[in-house]
Amino acid sequence: MRTKSIFFLLMLFLSSLGISLSAQNSILVASSGTNAKKIIQLDATDGTVINSNFIDLSLQGAGFPKGIAQVGDHIWITDQTLDRIYIYTTAGAYVSSITTNLNNNRGLTVVNNNEVWVSNGDTGNGATEDTIVRFSTTGTLLGTYPAPNTVVFDVVDNNNGTVYVSGLDTNGIQKLDYSGVSQGNLVAPGVFQNLQQINLMASGNLLAVVFQTHNTSGNVAGVYSISTANGAILNTWPVSDLRGVIEMGNGNILYTTGTGLYQIDVATGVKTQLLTGSLQFMCKATIQQLAVKEVEKPTYKIFPNPVADFLSIEGDTSIDVIKVFAVDGKLVQTQTVNAKKYMLNVRNLPKGNYLISVGSNGQFTQQKFIKK
C-alpha cells in the first residue's frame, strides 16, 4: 500500500508540471563493453534505437552484464563476473541489488508469474555449482534446483508449465516443470553444444544461438529456430561469436555478438549490423517513458545536449526558476534565476537521462537532456 501511495503522489506531482508517464513496448539489450556497461533500449517492432544509454550500469560498478528480464514493474540484470543482480524500475532508476547466493550467473526468466529462475555456474558467494537459483519477484531467495545441463546458460518459461534450459555442454535443450522435475529433452543430446541465449517466438517456437562450431557435436555456430512441439530444427542462419537472440514485432530476428547488434531479415536471410560493441542477452519490456506536453515547441532552447558540465538555457522571456528531474520523477536540482540566459552546472549529476523544467511567470516548459 505504501508503494502505491508514493506512486500516486508522484503521478499527481508530475501531472502538476505537465508531465506524465506512458508505457512503451521495447527490447532491452545488455552491453558489456569495457567502457559501455549499460542497457540499450530499442523499439520492439523494428529494433530502432530509442535510448542508447537507458541504464548506465557503470554507476553501479558493473563487471560483466549478461542476462536481462522484466520482473513485474522492475528490470533485473545479471552480472556474470561480480555475481549479482541489479534491479531497476521500468523507468530506468536504480532500486537495489541481490549480492549473495550467485556465482557466474547468466540468463534469467520469470517462471509461473511468481518466481525468477537464474542460471548459476559456479560455487562461492553462497552459491551451488550448476544450479537454477530461485527468487521471489521481490528478491527473496526461495532455494535451488539442480540444472539438467552441466554448464547451464539460460532459462525460458513457455508460460504453460514448461521451462526450457540451455547450456554449453552437449545435453541439448532440456525441459523442466515448475517444480524443477525433468520432462526430458526438447532437443536431444549431441545436437547442440555451446548454446547461449534462448527465447520464445510469437509462434510459440524457440530461438537459440550456438556460440561457436564444435567438432564433437557437429553443430554449426548460428541462429536456430526450433519447434517446441518436437524439437525439430526449422531454420538456421550461420553466424559465429553469438550471445543473445530475440524476435522483433515485424517478424525479423535480432542477435548479438562480441562486436555488435545485428538483424536477420527472415524473408531474405540478409544480415545487417545495427550497433557496434560487445552485446549480450536481450528481453522484451514495457518501459515507462516521461511524456512532456508541448515538448516539440519549447519556449527555451537548451544546449549542448548531451552535456558534460554546463547546460545553457536561453529564451525570449526572463527565467524565474529551473528544476531538474530524474527519469523516476525525483527532483534532483533547483535553481532560482532572474535572467533570459543561464548556465546551469550539471557536472555533479550522474550520467543518464533527465528532464529540465524552466519556469517563467508560473508557466513551465519541459525538455529532456542527457548528462554524459
C-alpha positions in Angstrom: 0.0 0.0 0.0 2.8 2.4 0.8 4.4 1.9 -2.6 1.1 2.5 -4.3 0.6 5.7 -2.3 4.0 7.0 -3.2 3.4 6.2 -6.9 0.0 8.0 -6.8 1.6 11.1 -5.2 4.4 11.1 -7.8 1.8 11.0 -10.6 0.0 14.0 -9.1 3.2 15.9 -8.8 4.3 15.2 -12.3 0.9 16.0 -13.6 1.1 19.4 -12.0 4.1 20.1 -14.1 2.5 18.9 -17.3 4.5 15.6 -17.1 3.1 12.1 -17.4 4.4 8.6 -17.7 3.5 6.5 -20.7 4.3 2.9 -21.5 6.4 1.9 -24.5 7.0 -1.6 -25.8 10.7 -2.1 -26.1 13.6 -4.5 -26.4 16.4 -4.1 -23.9 20.0 -5.2 -24.7 22.7 -5.7 -22.2 26.1 -4.2 -23.2 29.3 -5.5 -21.5 31.8 -3.4 -23.4 34.9 -2.2 -21.5 33.7 1.5 -21.5 30.0 0.8 -22.2 28.4 -1.2 -19.4 24.8 -0.3 -19.9 21.3 -1.2 -21.1 20.3 -0.1 -24.6 16.6 0.5 -25.3 15.3 -0.5 -28.8 11.9 -0.3 -30.5 10.2 -3.7 -30.1 8.8 -3.7 -33.6 11.9 -2.9 -35.8 14.9 -2.5 -33.5 15.3 1.2 -33.9 17.4 2.7 -31.1 15.2 4.7 -28.6 17.8 5.3 -25.9 21.4 4.2 -26.3 22.0 4.7 -22.6 18.7 3.8 -20.9 20.5 2.4 -17.9 24.1 3.3 -17.1 25.4 0.2 -15.2 28.9 1.8 -14.7 27.3 3.8 -11.9 26.9 0.6 -10.0 30.5 -0.5 -10.9 29.2 -3.3 -13.1 31.6 -6.1 -14.2 30.0 -8.1 -17.0 26.3 -7.5 -17.6 24.8 -10.7 -19.1 21.1 -11.6 -18.6 18.1 -9.3 -18.5 14.4 -9.8 -17.8 11.4 -7.7 -16.8 10.1 -8.8 -13.4 6.8 -7.0 -12.8 7.5 -3.3 -12.8 11.2 -3.8 -12.5 14.2 -4.8 -14.7 16.6 -7.4 -13.4 20.1 -7.6 -14.9 22.7 -10.3 -14.0 26.4 -9.5 -13.6 28.3 -12.6 -14.5 31.7 -11.6 -13.1 30.5 -9.8 -9.9 28.0 -12.4 -9.0 24.9 -10.3 -8.5 21.7 -9.0 -9.9 20.9 -5.3 -10.4 17.3 -4.2 -10.0 15.9 -1.1 -11.7 12.4 0.4 -12.2 10.9 0.2 -15.7 11.8 4.0 -16.0 15.5 3.1 -15.5 16.0 4.2 -11.9 18.3 2.0 -9.7 16.5 0.3 -6.8 18.7 -2.4 -5.2 21.0 -5.4 -5.9 21.0 -9.1 -4.9 24.6 -9.8 -3.9 24.6 -13.3 -2.4 23.8 -17.0 -3.5 25.1 -16.3 -7.0 28.3 -17.1 -8.7 28.9 -16.9 -12.5 25.2 -16.2 -13.1 23.9 -15.8 -16.7 20.4 -15.9 -18.1 17.2 -15.5 -16.0 13.4 -15.6 -16.6 10.1 -15.2 -14.7 8.5 -18.6 -14.1 4.8 -19.1 -13.4 4.4 -15.4 -12.8 5.7 -15.7 -9.2 9.4 -16.8 -9.3 12.6 -15.7 -11.0 14.9 -18.5 -12.1 18.6 -17.6 -12.6 21.2 -19.9 -14.2 24.2 -20.3 -12.0 27.5 -21.8 -13.0 30.0 -22.0 -10.0 30.4 -22.3 -6.3 31.3 -19.4 -4.0 29.3 -16.4 -2.6 26.9 -18.9 -1.0 26.0 -20.4 -4.4 26.0 -24.0 -5.6 27.6 -25.1 -8.9 25.4 -25.8 -11.9 22.0 -24.9 -10.4 19.0 -22.8 -11.1 18.7 -20.3 -8.3 15.1 -19.3 -7.4 14.0 -15.9 -6.1 10.6 -14.5 -5.4 9.7 -11.5 -7.6 10.6 -9.3 -4.6 14.1 -10.8 -4.4 13.8 -13.3 -1.6 15.8 -16.5 -2.0 13.5 -19.5 -2.4 16.1 -22.2 -3.0 17.7 -24.0 -5.9 17.0 -26.8 -8.4 19.8 -28.9 -9.9 20.4 -27.8 -13.5 19.9 -30.5 -16.1 22.8 -29.1 -18.1 26.3 -29.3 -16.5 27.1 -25.8 -17.8 23.6 -24.1 -17.6 23.4 -20.8 -19.5 19.8 -19.7 -20.0 16.2 -20.5 -18.9 12.9 -19.6 -20.6 9.3 -20.2 -19.4 6.7 -21.1 -22.1 4.0 -19.9 -19.7 2.3 -23.3 -19.9 4.1 -25.4 -17.4 7.5 -25.9 -19.1 10.8 -24.2 -18.7 13.5 -24.7 -21.4 17.1 -24.9 -20.3 20.2 -24.3 -22.4 23.9 -24.9 -21.7 27.4 -25.1 -23.1 27.6 -28.8 -22.8 26.2 -31.5 -25.2 23.0 -32.1 -23.3 20.9 -30.3 -25.8 17.9 -28.2 -24.7 16.1 -29.7 -21.8 12.7 -29.2 -20.1 11.7 -28.8 -16.5 8.3 -28.4 -14.9 7.6 -25.7 -12.4 8.7 -28.0 -9.6 12.2 -28.4 -11.2 11.4 -32.0 -12.3 12.9 -33.1 -15.7 10.5 -33.5 -18.6 13.2 -34.8 -20.9 14.8 -33.2 -23.9 13.3 -30.7 -26.4 16.5 -31.2 -28.5 18.4 -34.4 -28.0 21.9 -34.6 -26.5 24.7 -34.2 -29.0 22.8 -32.0 -31.4 24.0 -28.7 -29.9 27.0 -27.5 -28.0 27.9 -24.0 -26.8 24.3 -22.7 -26.6 23.8 -19.3 -25.1 20.5 -17.4 -25.0 17.2 -19.0 -25.9 14.0 -17.1 -26.5 10.4 -17.7 -27.4 8.9 -16.6 -30.7 5.4 -15.3 -31.4 4.6 -18.7 -32.9 5.5 -20.4 -29.6 8.6 -21.9 -31.2 12.1 -21.3 -29.8 15.0 -19.3 -31.0 18.5 -20.4 -29.9 22.1 -19.2 -30.6 25.1 -21.5 -30.8 28.2 -19.6 -29.8 30.7 -21.5 -31.9 31.0 -24.5 -34.2 32.1 -27.6 -32.3 33.6 -30.7 -33.9 32.4 -33.1 -31.3 28.7 -32.4 -31.6 28.9 -31.4 -35.2 26.7 -28.3 -34.7 27.5 -25.2 -36.7 27.6 -21.8 -35.0 24.4 -19.8 -35.8 20.9 -18.7 -35.0 18.4 -21.6 -34.9 14.6 -21.7 -34.8 13.3 -24.9 -33.2 9.9 -26.5 -33.0 8.6 -26.7 -29.4 6.3 -29.5 -30.5 9.0 -32.0 -31.4 12.4 -30.3 -31.2 12.9 -30.2 -34.9 15.2 -27.5 -36.4 13.0 -25.3 -38.5 15.6 -22.8 -39.8 19.3 -22.0 -39.4 21.3 -18.8 -40.1 25.0 -19.4 -39.8 26.8 -16.8 -37.6 29.7 -17.1 -35.2 30.5 -15.4 -31.8 26.8 -15.3 -30.8 25.4 -14.3 -27.4 21.8 -13.1 -27.5 18.7 -13.6 -29.7 15.1 -12.2 -29.9 12.3 -11.9 -32.4 11.0 -8.4 -33.2 7.4 -7.4 -33.7 7.9 -7.3 -37.5 9.0 -11.0 -37.5 12.7 -10.4 -38.2 15.3 -11.5 -35.7 17.9 -9.6 -33.7 21.1 -11.3 -32.5 24.1 -10.0 -30.6 27.8 -10.9 -30.8 31.1 -9.6 -29.2 31.1 -7.0 -32.0 27.6 -5.7 -32.2 23.8 -6.0 -32.7 22.6 -7.5 -36.0 19.3 -8.0 -37.7 18.3 -11.0 -39.8 15.6 -10.4 -42.5 13.9 -13.8 -42.3 12.5 -13.4 -45.8 15.8 -12.9 -47.5 18.3 -14.2 -44.9 20.2 -10.9 -45.2 22.1 -9.8 -42.1 22.5 -6.2 -41.2 24.6 -4.6 -38.4 22.7 -2.1 -36.3 25.1 -1.3 -33.5 28.7 -1.9 -32.6 30.0 -3.1 -29.2 30.2 -6.2 -27.1 26.5 -7.0 -26.5 24.8 -9.8 -24.6 21.3 -11.1 -23.8 18.0 -9.3 -24.7 14.5 -9.1 -23.4 11.2 -7.5 -24.2 9.9 -5.0 -21.7 7.3 -2.4 -21.2 9.2 0.8 -20.3 7.8 3.9 -18.6 8.6 7.0 -20.6 8.3 10.6 -19.5 5.8 12.3 -21.7 6.1 16.1 -21.8 3.4 18.4 -23.1 4.4 20.6 -26.0 8.0 19.4 -25.8 8.3 19.8 -29.6 7.8 23.6 -29.3 9.9 24.7 -26.3 9.9 28.3 -25.2 13.5 28.0 -24.3 16.4 26.3 -26.0 19.0 24.2 -24.2 22.5 23.3 -25.3 24.7 21.3 -25.6 22.7 18.1 -25.4 24.2 15.7 -24.3 26.0 17.8 -21.8 29.0 17.1 -19.5 29.4 20.2 -17.3 27.2 23.3 -18.0 23.8 23.4 -19.7 23.0 26.7 -21.4 19.3 27.8 -21.2 18.2 30.7 -23.4 14.8 32.3 -24.0 13.0 35.4 -25.0 11.5 36.0 -21.6 13.1 36.1 -18.2 13.6 32.7 -16.4 12.3 32.6 -12.8 13.3 29.0 -11.8 14.9 25.9 -13.2 14.1 22.4 -11.9 15.8 19.2 -13.0 14.1 15.8 -12.6 15.5 12.3 -12.8 13.6 9.8 -15.0 11.7 8.4 -12.0 10.3 11.9 -11.3 12.6 12.7 -8.4 13.6 16.4 -8.1 17.4 16.5 -8.2 18.2 20.2 -8.7 16.5 23.6 -8.3 17.9 27.0 -9.3 16.3 30.4 -8.8 17.1 32.7 -11.8 16.2 36.2 -12.9 17.6 36.4 -16.5 16.9 35.4 -20.1 20.1 33.3 -20.2 21.6 31.0 -17.6 24.4 28.4 -17.4 23.3 25.5 -15.2 26.0 23.5 -13.6 25.2 19.8 -14.0 28.7 18.5 -13.5 27.8 16.5 -10.4 24.7 14.8 -11.8 25.2 11.1 -12.5 25.2 10.1 -16.2 21.8 9.4 -17.6 18.5 11.0 -18.8 16.9 14.0 -17.2 14.1 16.4 -17.6 14.6 20.2 -17.2 11.6 22.3 -16.3 12.0 26.1 -17.0 9.6 28.4 -15.2 8.5 31.9 -16.1 5.5 33.7 -14.6 4.1 30.5 -13.2 4.3 28.7 -16.6 6.7 25.8 -17.1 8.3 24.4 -20.3 9.9 21.0 -20.1 12.6 19.4 -22.3 14.7 16.2 -22.0 18.5 16.2 -21.8 21.3 13.7 -21.4 24.1 14.0 -18.9 27.2 12.3 -20.3 
